[in-house]
Amino acid sequence: MPEQPDPPAPVRDLRSALDRLARHPGQLHTTDHPIDPYGELAGVYKRIGAGGTVERPTGIGPAMLFENVKGYPGARILVGLLASRERVGILLESEPARLTQRMAEAVRNPLEPVIVTAENAPCQQIVHRADDEDFDIRTLLPAPTNTDKDAGPYFCEALVLGTDPETGHTDVTIHRLCVQGKDEISIFFAPGRHIDAFRQKAEAKGESLPVSINIGLDPAVYIGAEFEAPTTPLGFDELTIGGALRGEGVELVDCVTVKQKSIARAEIVIEGEILPDVRVKEDKNTGTGHAMPEFPGCDGPANPSLPLIKVKGVTTRKDPIVQTLVGPGEEHVSLAGIPTEAAILKACEDAFPGFVKQVYAHSAGGGKFLSIIQVGKRDAFEDGRARQAAILALGIYAELKHVVLVDEDVDPFDSDDVLWAMTNRFQADKDLVILPKIAGHVLDPSQTPEYNPEIPAKGVTAKMVYDATVPFALREKFTRAHFRDVDPTPWYPDYKA
């Protein structure tokens, strides 16, 4: 018998994830051609693999590992690890179309983190303390910029870990982190973020909030961290979802310079404290008026007053990898969208089992604003059930703006098929449901009183349900033409189902 290839090693961190991808042609490209992290790197990946809502031309290509970063000897930058649903499936050992179900199952079966010693924490192989005379995070780590208008260099794919100072509950979230000085980083919180609630509690007491900023992680940890309330309410530790996805608890270790935990198998950990009653202008060093490209595809405005993290230390692996993303790209769709899908599917399954078949958080909405929900009607009553599922989705995920309902014969992942249903199974005066003046997302540029005077405040919006399902009583009139199911490989050997 021919020799069988060795089974892939389990994914436990970023490096084992890259080893896994290296076994799949076309999923990872490594280059030692010099790259400037300021604008050039994002400009390259914008064309190769960013996708999502990025300005065209763009595409869905491999993840890229840049091993020769100008001005940063020994540092490496990875971009696009999760910038395709196929690649996420490889890394989470799932068919891409079943990732939603896999994530929902992980939420139902959380697995607690485990604590390890410093000797067993690769993230602390090298330690840099902020009180060292030559410490400067700006020269130590290459934080990229996406565009020439960015407020400054950003850590774009950095998982912040904080703890409720009253209850001791831990939360992890990705936030916008702009490097402001040699030991200062601003942090942007969208309304309702749990770590911001922790910060406010600490600030009310005049205390700092210790945090760790974890960069370069097992992709299961990143994706698991992107669930939001009510699926993961205040007090729910999203690290337990990453543990469930891997079947073993995420390893944590005590930080070196602050009273906090960090992710032991991270590439880089920035340790610091969010200072009480200190605010900074996001673009104070550049005056561009812009922050960075956000997931809807536009440059976000620079915030005039953000909390400030005082960096106390940085720990890294040897030859660390800075993991980043192109702001509006497909990687954001994977990070935000797949947990969104799972949250909606779980809620609908709890409410009416078996009715919702699939959920897709479409790339056009950055993984947040647009969901395609596939339903299976069994009787005329469920014409109303379909719209109930859409309303439930809008309630479960507050940032969701538009829902398109489709039948089981429509592929929710195929935009042409969805548009076909929207064209052939929809009448605007009958099938469009509009819900005005509902809380949405502050980063949507249309959700402002300037755009619509009827909107009372930024981040309030009109939401829409686009019911492109067939009325049950008319289902026979809308049956799609059926063709023979013929295997084409004898005529076209390169065919892939």
C-alpha positions as CSV (number, residue, x, y, z in Angstrom):
1,M,0.0,0.0,0.0
2,P,1.2,3.5,-0.7
3,E,2.6,5.4,2.3
4,Q,0.0,7.6,4.0
5,P,0.9,11.2,4.8
6,D,1.3,12.0,8.5
7,P,-1.9,13.4,10.0
8,P,-1.7,17.2,10.6
9,A,-0.6,18.3,14.1
10,P,-3.3,19.8,16.2
11,V,-3.7,23.6,16.1
12,R,-2.9,25.1,19.4
13,D,-1.4,28.5,18.5
14,L,-0.6,30.7,15.5
15,R,2.5,28.7,14.5
16,S,0.7,25.4,14.4
17,A,-2.1,27.1,12.4
18,L,0.5,28.2,9.8
19,D,1.9,24.7,9.7
20,R,-1.7,23.4,9.0
21,L,-2.2,25.9,6.2
22,A,1.2,25.1,4.6
23,R,-0.3,21.6,3.9
24,H,-3.0,23.2,1.7
25,P,-1.7,24.6,-1.6
26,G,-2.7,28.2,-2.2
27,Q,-3.6,29.1,1.4
28,L,-0.3,30.6,2.6
29,H,2.3,32.7,0.8
30,T,5.6,33.6,2.5
31,T,7.8,36.3,1.1
32,D,11.1,37.9,2.2
33,H,10.8,40.8,-0.3
34,P,11.1,44.0,1.9
35,I,7.8,45.5,2.9
36,D,7.0,48.8,4.6
37,P,4.3,48.3,7.3
38,Y,3.1,51.9,6.8
39,G,0.6,51.8,4.0
40,E,2.5,49.5,1.6
41,L,1.7,46.2,3.3
42,A,-2.1,46.9,3.3
43,G,-1.8,48.2,-0.3
44,V,-0.3,44.9,-1.4
45,Y,-2.8,42.7,0.4
46,K,-5.7,44.9,-0.6
47,R,-5.2,43.5,-4.1
48,I,-4.1,40.0,-3.2
49,G,-6.6,38.8,-0.6
50,A,-8.4,41.5,1.4
51,G,-11.9,41.0,-0.2
52,G,-14.8,42.1,1.9
53,T,-15.9,45.7,1.6
54,V,-12.4,46.9,0.5
55,E,-12.2,49.4,-2.4
56,R,-12.0,47.5,-5.7
57,P,-9.9,45.9,-7.2
58,T,-9.5,43.3,-4.5
59,G,-9.8,39.6,-4.2
60,I,-9.8,36.5,-2.0
61,G,-6.3,35.1,-2.0
62,P,-3.8,33.4,0.4
63,A,-2.7,34.6,3.8
64,M,0.6,36.3,3.5
65,L,3.6,36.2,5.9
66,F,6.1,39.1,5.4
67,E,9.4,38.1,6.8
68,N,11.4,41.2,5.9
69,V,9.8,44.3,7.5
70,K,11.5,47.5,6.9
71,G,12.9,49.1,10.1
72,Y,12.2,46.0,12.2
73,P,14.9,43.4,12.0
74,G,13.7,39.9,13.1
75,A,10.0,40.9,13.2
76,R,7.4,39.3,10.9
77,I,3.9,40.4,9.9
78,L,1.0,38.0,9.0
79,V,-2.1,39.3,7.2
80,G,-5.2,37.5,6.0
81,L,-5.1,34.4,8.1
82,L,-8.9,34.3,8.3
83,A,-9.6,36.2,5.1
84,S,-11.6,33.3,3.4
85,R,-14.3,31.1,4.7
86,E,-12.5,28.1,3.1
87,R,-9.4,28.9,5.2
88,V,-11.4,29.2,8.4
89,G,-12.8,25.8,7.7
90,I,-9.3,24.3,7.3
91,L,-8.2,25.9,10.6
92,L,-11.3,24.8,12.5
93,E,-11.6,21.4,10.8
94,S,-15.0,22.1,9.4
95,E,-16.8,22.3,6.1
96,P,-17.1,26.1,5.4
97,A,-20.9,25.8,5.1
98,R,-21.0,24.1,8.6
99,L,-18.9,26.7,10.5
100,T,-22.1,28.3,11.7
101,Q,-23.3,25.1,13.3
102,R,-19.8,24.3,14.7
103,M,-19.7,27.7,16.4
104,A,-23.2,27.4,17.9
105,E,-22.2,24.0,19.3
106,A,-19.1,25.5,20.9
107,V,-21.3,28.2,22.6
108,R,-23.5,25.4,24.1
109,N,-20.4,23.5,25.4
110,P,-17.9,26.1,26.8
111,L,-14.6,24.9,28.2
112,E,-12.8,26.8,30.9
113,P,-9.3,28.2,30.4
114,V,-6.4,26.6,32.3
115,I,-3.5,28.4,34.1
116,V,0.1,27.5,33.2
117,T,3.4,28.7,34.7
118,A,5.8,31.1,33.0
119,E,8.1,28.3,32.1
120,N,5.3,26.8,30.0
121,A,4.2,30.1,28.4
122,P,6.0,30.7,25.0
123,C,4.7,34.3,25.0
124,Q,7.2,35.2,27.8
125,Q,10.4,33.9,26.1
126,I,11.5,37.6,25.8
127,V,10.5,40.3,28.2
128,H,10.8,44.1,27.6
129,R,9.9,46.4,30.6
130,A,8.6,49.9,30.0
131,D,10.8,51.3,32.7
132,D,13.9,50.3,30.7
133,E,15.6,53.4,29.5
134,D,15.5,52.4,25.8
135,F,11.9,51.0,25.8
136,D,9.8,52.3,22.9
137,I,6.9,50.3,21.5
138,R,7.0,52.2,18.3
139,T,10.5,50.8,17.4
140,L,9.9,47.5,19.2
141,L,6.9,46.2,17.2
142,P,5.7,47.1,13.7
143,A,2.1,48.3,14.1
144,P,0.9,48.8,10.5
145,T,-1.2,51.5,9.0
146,N,-3.8,50.7,6.4
147,T,-3.9,54.0,4.5
148,D,-2.1,57.3,4.3
149,K,-5.0,58.9,6.2
150,D,-4.7,56.7,9.3
151,A,-4.5,58.5,12.6
152,G,-1.4,56.5,13.3
153,P,-0.1,52.9,13.5
154,Y,-2.6,50.4,14.7
155,F,-2.6,47.0,16.2
156,C,-5.6,45.8,14.2
157,E,-5.9,42.2,15.3
158,A,-5.2,42.4,19.0
159,L,-7.3,40.7,21.6
160,V,-7.8,42.8,24.8
161,L,-8.3,40.8,28.0
162,G,-9.8,42.6,31.0
163,T,-11.4,41.7,34.3
164,D,-14.5,43.1,36.0
165,P,-13.0,44.8,39.2
166,E,-16.2,44.0,41.1
167,T,-17.0,40.4,40.1
168,G,-13.7,39.1,38.8
169,H,-15.3,38.0,35.5
170,T,-13.0,38.1,32.5
171,D,-13.8,39.3,29.0
172,V,-11.9,39.4,25.7
173,T,-12.6,41.6,22.7
174,I,-10.8,43.1,19.7
175,H,-10.7,46.9,19.8
176,R,-9.2,49.7,17.7
177,L,-5.7,50.3,19.3
178,C,-3.7,53.3,18.0
179,V,0.0,53.7,19.1
180,Q,0.2,57.3,20.5
181,G,3.7,57.3,22.1
182,K,6.6,55.2,23.3
183,D,4.4,53.6,26.0
184,E,0.9,54.9,25.2
185,I,-1.9,53.3,23.2
186,S,-5.5,54.7,22.7
187,I,-8.4,52.3,22.8
188,F,-11.8,52.8,21.1
189,F,-14.9,51.2,22.6
190,A,-18.1,50.9,20.6
191,P,-21.2,51.4,22.8
192,G,-22.0,48.4,25.1
193,R,-18.6,46.7,25.1
194,H,-18.0,44.7,28.3
195,I,-14.4,45.8,28.9
196,D,-15.5,49.4,28.7
197,A,-18.0,48.6,31.4
198,F,-15.1,47.2,33.5
199,R,-13.1,50.4,32.8
200,Q,-16.0,52.6,33.9
201,K,-16.3,50.7,37.2
202,A,-12.6,51.1,37.8
203,E,-12.6,54.7,36.8
204,A,-15.5,55.4,39.2
205,K,-13.2,54.3,42.0
206,G,-10.3,56.3,40.6
207,E,-8.4,53.1,39.7
208,S,-6.7,51.9,36.6
209,L,-7.9,48.7,34.8
210,P,-5.1,46.2,34.1
211,V,-5.3,44.6,30.6
212,S,-3.3,42.4,28.4
213,I,-3.2,42.9,24.6
214,N,-2.7,39.5,23.0
215,I,-1.4,39.3,19.4
216,G,-0.8,36.3,17.2
217,L,-3.2,33.6,18.4
218,D,-4.9,30.3,17.6
219,P,-7.7,31.4,15.2
220,A,-10.2,29.6,17.4
221,V,-9.4,32.0,20.2
222,Y,-9.9,35.1,17.9
223,I,-13.2,33.9,16.5
224,G,-14.6,32.7,19.8
225,A,-13.9,36.1,21.3
226,E,-16.2,37.8,18.8
227,F,-19.6,36.7,20.2
228,E,-21.6,39.5,21.8
229,A,-24.6,39.9,24.2
230,P,-27.1,38.4,24.6
231,T,-25.5,35.2,23.3
232,T,-22.5,35.9,25.6
233,P,-23.9,38.2,28.4
234,L,-21.8,40.2,30.8
235,G,-19.9,37.7,32.9
236,F,-19.6,35.1,30.1
237,D,-15.9,34.4,29.3
238,E,-15.6,34.1,25.5
239,L,-12.3,32.2,25.9
240,T,-14.4,29.2,26.9
241,I,-15.7,29.2,23.3
242,G,-12.2,29.0,21.9
243,G,-11.5,26.1,24.3
244,A,-14.6,24.3,23.2
245,L,-13.6,24.6,19.5
246,R,-10.2,23.0,20.3
247,G,-11.4,20.5,22.9
248,E,-8.9,21.9,25.5
249,G,-8.9,25.0,27.6
250,V,-7.1,28.1,26.4
251,E,-3.9,28.4,28.4
252,L,-3.4,31.6,30.4
253,V,-0.4,32.9,32.4
254,D,0.2,35.7,34.9
255,C,1.5,38.8,33.3
256,V,4.9,40.0,34.2
257,T,4.2,43.7,34.9
258,V,0.5,44.0,35.7
259,K,-2.0,42.1,37.7
260,Q,-3.7,40.4,34.8
261,K,-3.6,37.2,32.8
262,S,-2.4,36.8,29.2
263,I,-2.8,34.1,26.6
264,A,0.2,31.9,27.1
265,R,0.7,30.8,23.5
266,A,0.4,34.3,22.0
267,E,3.2,35.6,19.8
268,I,3.1,39.0,21.6
269,V,1.6,40.4,24.7
270,I,1.4,44.1,25.5
271,E,0.8,44.6,29.2
272,G,-0.7,47.8,30.5
273,E,-3.4,49.7,32.4
274,I,-6.3,51.8,31.1
275,L,-5.8,55.0,33.1
276,P,-8.7,56.6,34.9
277,D,-9.9,60.1,33.8
278,V,-7.3,60.3,31.0
279,R,-8.4,60.9,27.4
280,V,-6.4,61.4,24.2
281,K,-7.3,62.6,20.7
282,E,-7.0,59.6,18.4
283,D,-5.1,61.5,15.6
284,K,-3.1,63.7,17.9
285,N,0.1,62.8,16.1
286,T,-1.1,63.2,12.6
287,G,-4.2,65.5,12.5
288,T,-5.7,63.6,9.6
289,G,-9.2,63.6,11.0
290,H,-9.5,59.9,10.2
291,A,-9.0,56.8,12.3
292,M,-8.5,53.8,10.0
293,P,-10.7,52.0,7.5
294,E,-13.6,50.4,9.3
295,F,-15.6,47.3,8.3
296,P,-18.3,49.1,6.3
297,G,-15.5,50.2,3.9
298,C,-15.1,53.8,4.8
299,D,-12.4,55.7,6.8
300,G,-13.7,56.0,10.3
301,P,-13.5,59.5,11.8
302,A,-10.8,60.1,14.4
303,N,-12.3,60.1,17.9
304,P,-11.6,63.3,19.8
305,S,-11.5,61.7,23.2
306,L,-10.4,58.1,23.9
307,P,-9.2,56.2,27.0
308,L,-5.5,55.7,27.2
309,I,-3.5,52.5,27.9
310,K,-0.2,53.0,29.7
311,V,2.1,50.2,28.6
312,K,4.0,48.6,31.4
313,G,5.8,45.9,29.4
314,V,5.9,43.7,26.3
315,T,6.5,40.0,26.2
316,T,7.1,38.0,23.1
317,R,8.2,34.7,21.6
318,K,11.5,34.6,19.8
319,D,11.1,36.0,16.2
320,P,7.5,37.1,17.0
321,I,4.8,37.4,14.4
322,V,2.6,40.5,14.4
323,Q,-0.8,39.5,13.2
324,T,-2.9,42.1,11.4
325,L,-5.8,42.6,9.0
326,V,-6.9,45.1,6.4
327,G,-9.8,46.8,8.2
328,P,-12.8,46.3,5.9
329,G,-11.6,43.0,4.5
330,E,-12.9,39.4,4.4
331,E,-11.0,38.7,7.6
332,H,-13.3,41.0,9.5
333,V,-16.2,39.1,7.9
334,S,-14.9,35.8,9.3
335,L,-14.1,37.2,12.7
336,A,-17.4,39.1,13.2
337,G,-19.7,37.3,10.8
338,I,-19.3,33.6,11.7
339,P,-20.1,34.2,15.4
340,T,-23.0,36.4,14.3
341,E,-24.4,33.5,12.2
342,A,-24.0,31.1,15.1
343,A,-25.7,33.5,17.6
344,I,-28.7,33.9,15.2
345,L,-28.9,30.2,14.4
346,K,-28.8,29.2,18.1
347,A,-31.5,31.7,19.1
348,C,-33.8,30.5,16.2
349,E,-33.1,26.9,17.0
350,D,-34.0,27.4,20.6
351,A,-37.3,29.2,19.6
352,F,-38.5,27.0,16.8
353,P,-36.3,23.9,16.2
354,G,-35.5,22.9,12.7
355,F,-37.0,25.9,11.0
356,V,-33.9,28.0,10.2
357,K,-31.6,25.9,8.0
358,Q,-28.7,28.3,7.5
359,V,-27.5,31.8,8.3
360,Y,-24.8,33.7,6.4
361,A,-23.4,37.1,7.5
362,H,-22.7,38.5,4.1
363,S,-19.4,40.1,3.2
364,A,-21.2,43.2,1.8
365,G,-22.2,44.0,5.4
366,G,-18.8,43.4,6.8
367,G,-20.1,40.4,8.7
368,K,-22.3,42.7,10.8
369,F,-24.9,44.6,8.8
370,L,-26.4,42.0,6.4
371,S,-27.6,38.4,7.0
372,I,-29.1,35.9,4.7
373,I,-31.4,33.5,6.5
374,Q,-32.6,30.3,4.9
375,V,-35.8,28.8,6.2
376,G,-37.8,25.6,5.5
377,K,-41.5,26.3,5.6
378,R,-43.9,23.3,6.3
379,D,-47.3,25.1,6.2
380,A,-48.9,28.4,5.6
381,F,-48.5,29.4,9.2
382,E,-44.8,29.5,8.7
383,D,-45.1,32.3,6.2
384,G,-45.3,34.4,9.4
385,R,-42.7,32.3,11.1
386,A,-40.1,33.3,8.5
387,R,-40.5,37.0,9.4
388,Q,-40.5,36.1,13.1
389,A,-37.1,34.6,12.6
390,A,-35.9,37.8,10.9
391,I,-37.2,39.9,13.8
392,L,-35.5,37.6,16.3
393,A,-32.2,37.9,14.4
394,L,-32.5,41.7,14.6
395,G,-33.2,41.5,18.3
396,I,-30.4,39.0,19.0
397,Y,-27.7,40.9,17.1
398,A,-28.3,44.7,17.6
399,E,-25.8,45.7,15.0
400,L,-27.6,43.8,12.2
401,K,-29.3,46.2,9.8
402,H,-30.8,44.1,6.9
403,V,-32.1,40.6,6.7
404,V,-32.9,38.7,3.5
405,L,-35.1,35.6,3.9
406,V,-34.7,32.8,1.3
407,D,-36.2,29.3,0.8
408,E,-34.3,26.0,1.0
409,D,-33.7,25.9,-2.8
410,V,-31.7,29.1,-2.6
411,D,-28.0,29.0,-1.6
412,P,-27.5,31.7,1.0
413,F,-23.7,31.8,0.2
414,D,-24.3,32.4,-3.5
415,S,-25.0,36.1,-4.0
416,D,-26.3,35.6,-7.5
417,D,-28.8,33.0,-6.2
418,V,-29.9,35.4,-3.4
419,L,-30.3,38.3,-5.9
420,W,-32.3,35.9,-8.1
421,A,-34.7,35.2,-5.2
422,M,-34.9,38.9,-4.3
423,T,-35.8,39.6,-8.0
424,N,-38.3,36.8,-8.6
425,R,-39.9,36.2,-5.2
426,F,-40.4,39.7,-3.9
427,Q,-42.8,42.6,-4.3
428,A,-41.8,45.8,-2.5
429,D,-45.3,46.8,-1.4
430,K,-46.0,43.3,0.0
431,D,-42.7,41.8,1.2
432,L,-40.6,44.6,2.5
433,V,-40.7,45.2,6.3
434,I,-39.2,48.4,7.6
435,L,-38.5,49.0,11.3
436,P,-37.5,52.7,11.9
437,K,-35.5,54.3,14.7
438,I,-33.8,51.2,16.1
439,A,-30.3,51.1,17.7
440,G,-27.7,50.1,15.2
441,H,-23.9,50.7,14.9
442,V,-22.1,54.0,15.1
443,L,-19.6,53.1,12.3
444,D,-22.3,53.0,9.6
445,P,-21.9,56.5,8.0
446,S,-25.6,56.6,7.1
447,Q,-26.7,56.2,10.7
448,T,-26.6,59.9,11.5
449,P,-29.1,62.8,11.8
450,E,-27.1,64.5,9.0
451,Y,-28.0,61.7,6.6
452,N,-31.6,61.4,7.9
453,P,-33.1,64.1,10.2
454,E,-35.5,61.6,11.5
455,I,-32.7,59.7,13.2
456,P,-32.5,61.0,16.8
457,A,-28.8,60.2,17.4
458,K,-25.7,58.7,15.7
459,G,-26.0,54.9,15.6
460,V,-29.8,54.8,15.3
461,T,-31.1,53.4,12.1
462,A,-34.0,52.0,10.1
463,K,-33.8,48.2,9.7
464,M,-35.2,46.1,6.9
465,V,-36.5,42.6,6.3
466,Y,-36.5,41.6,2.7
467,D,-38.8,38.6,2.5
468,A,-37.7,36.7,-0.7
469,T,-39.5,33.5,0.3
470,V,-42.4,32.0,-1.7
471,P,-45.8,32.1,0.0
472,F,-46.5,28.5,1.0
473,A,-49.7,28.3,-0.9
474,L,-48.0,29.3,-4.1
475,R,-44.9,27.1,-3.8
476,E,-45.8,24.9,-6.8
477,K,-45.8,27.9,-9.1
478,F,-42.3,28.9,-8.0
479,T,-40.6,25.5,-8.4
480,R,-37.2,25.8,-10.1
481,A,-36.5,23.9,-13.3
482,H,-34.9,20.5,-12.5
483,F,-32.0,19.1,-14.5
484,R,-30.5,15.6,-14.7
485,D,-27.9,15.0,-12.0
486,V,-25.0,14.0,-14.2
487,D,-21.3,13.5,-13.1
488,P,-19.4,15.8,-15.5
489,T,-15.9,14.4,-14.7
490,P,-15.6,12.1,-17.8
491,W,-15.9,15.2,-20.0
492,Y,-14.2,17.7,-17.6
493,P,-11.7,15.9,-15.3
494,D,-10.9,19.1,-13.4
495,Y,-14.5,19.5,-12.1
496,K,-14.8,20.1,-8.4
497,A,-18.2,19.8,-6.7
